[in-house]
């Protein structure tokens, strides 16, 4: 188990008192020691009776926290969906503007082509009238071919013949140019008719595309509205989940604070009594190297060492104040050295706990704590020998699976247990 930022002071005080309680058990010549322990048991009994609700609250808090995390994740996903929908709608709006511009351009092209066609039709009519006038003017004087032949026969000399031939070519040229101009006007009119048809086709194409895109736009607008509604609903869901989690957290915090304050007052009295007792006999107990002093408390590997880490349930960064040993449920737990069981109780956080006082080591009190037990074999006040079974592995309290959280306390402060094996 670890100390969490907000609860660190309370739990550190509780751990420190645990070490002092051990001193009180071993050096209890004081008249009021038994009375203090009796009061402590009374408070522990209150805690034990209240922890059912507290533990249930903790479960509710975990469930509420999980619901809140899920709501946050769903809201994030919904916001992403809304962002995608809005981006698609904006892209569609840009495309819509482009298509509208193309349609306007196509309609302008059609209008220009139709105007040109009208102009071309008028020009063709004018040219046809001009041809008619020209031909009529030419033939009013007779058949140009016969007149030209007669003119050639009447020529008096070669020079006169040349002049008459040039005159004939002028007449023929006027007729030819008139027909050429008429043909050109007809060709130009056909080009303009083709342009009008092409412009009509383009306008029709752009209008069909605009109609299809309008359907897409309406779909994207509906999609955006649905995404907005989903985000709105999930905002409310997240708010509700947060309120539930806050209420559960507040209930847990209030109950724990109340009971821990009462327990801490008693433990502080025990601490003062233990200090006085230790002062009278400061050289008692074991003196020597601490390495190898303790045996392992359970048969199992180390799964999490002493130190700072992220808690597996609440994900707080805090001190993991002991060593976790991986072991199956109900495996035996052994006394790491000769000592006296100074306390056993249930905590909603630590589960079933057992404090084993090992006495004074190099002038300091040494206490070990077994946490998350499934049950006890040794009980308060009982003297146990090194290797004797004191309880069984469990997963009570704040735990994600069967294991032993083993803590070593020197004068009430947690130290790395691995330095003592």
C-alpha positions, 0 to 999 in steps of 0.5 A: 500500500502507498501513502497518498498525497491528501492522506499522507499525514494521517497514515504516516501518523498511524504508522508511527503510532504502530511502532510506538504501540509495539514499545508499549506492549513490550515495555508496559510497566506504566499503569495506564498502558492497559487502559490505553490499549483498551481504549484503542481496541474500543476505537478499532472496534468502532472502525471495524464496524464502520469500515463495512460502509466505508469499504462499500463507499470505496467500492462506490467511489471506484465504480463512480471513478470508472464511470467518470473515466468512461464518460470522459472518454465517450465525451472526448470521442464525441467531441472528436466526432463533432470536430470531424463532422464540422470539418466535413461540413466546412469542406462541403460549404467551400465546395458548395461555393465553388460549385455555385461559382461554376454554375454562375460562370456556366450561366453567364457563358450561356447568356453570352452565347445566346446573345452572340447567337441572336447577333449571328442570326441577325448578321446572317439575315443581313448578309442574305439580304445583302447577297440578294441585293447584290445578285439582283443588282448584277442581273438587272443589267442582264446575264453577266455571262452573256454580257461579258461574252458580248463585251469581249466580242465588241472589243476593238483591240487587245487593250480594250479586250483586257479592260472588258475582261477585268470588268467581267472579273469584277462583276463575277468577284462581287457575286463570289464575295457575296456568296462567300460572306454569306457562307461565312455568316452561316458557319459562324452562326453554326459555331454560335449555335454549338456554343449555346448547346455546349453552354446549356449542357454545362449549365445542366451538368452544374445544376445536377451536381449542385442538386446532389451536393445539396443532398450531401450538405443536408446530410452533413448538417444533420450529422453535425446536429446529431454530433452536437446533441451527443456531446450535449448529452455526454456533458450532462452524463460526465457532470453527473458522474463527477457529482456522484464521485465527489459525493462518494469521495466526500463520504469516505473522507469524512468518515475516515477523518473522523475515526482516524482523529479519534484513533490518533489521539489514543495512539499519541498517548501510547507514543508518549508512554513508550518514549518514557519507557524507552528512556528508562532502558535505552540499551535493551534489545538487539545490537548488531548488523541488521542485514539478515536479521529477518526471514522472508514473511511468505514464499513468493517473489517480490512484485513491487519494491519499496519506493515511489510508484503509481498506485494500481487502483487510484493512479496516485503517485506516492510512497509505496511504503513496503514490499509486495510479495506475490503469493496465492490466496490463503498461503501462510504468512510467517513471523519474520523474527521472534516478537509479540503481536501488538495489534490486529484490526481491519482497515478499509484501506489496508484490509486485515492488518497485523502488527508484530513488534520485534523489540529494540534493535540498535536502540530503535523500535522495530515493528513489522506490518502484514497487510491485506490478510485473509485471516489471522492465526496469531492474535494481539498479545501473543508471543510468536517465534521466528517461522511461526504462522501468523496469518494467511495471504488475502486481498482485503482492503484496497487491493487488486489481487491476493498478495502481501504488502509487508512493511518494516517500521523503525521508530514508526517510519517506514524503511525498505524491508529488503535491507533486513533480509 
